[in-house]
Amino acid sequence: MYRKEVLKLYKDLLRSTNKVPKSLKSYYIANIKGGFIAHKDEEDSERIKMILERSREDMNFIIEKYQRTETTK
């Protein structure tokens, strides 16, 4: 049901690691992969929807955080 959306989010999250400092990139990649593995058996569509939404919010927050840091240098 959410397969395409989940795969798109996974790719988007991995691509977003290009916007964080190189020293933290592997940390975020590991967390992204770990999060997807932890929820791979989730079947509740409402829970999946909530996880997808929260993941996007977190991704945007992290990107904004590092963009603000770069502009203040």
HUGI-V697000 format. One record per pair of residues at least 12 apart in sequence whose C-alpha atoms are under 6 Angstrom apart, sorted by sequence separation. I is the first residue (numbers start at 1). J is the second residue. If there is no record, write none. Layout:
# HUGI-V697000
i->I j->J
i->I j->J
This chain:
# HUGI-V697000
none
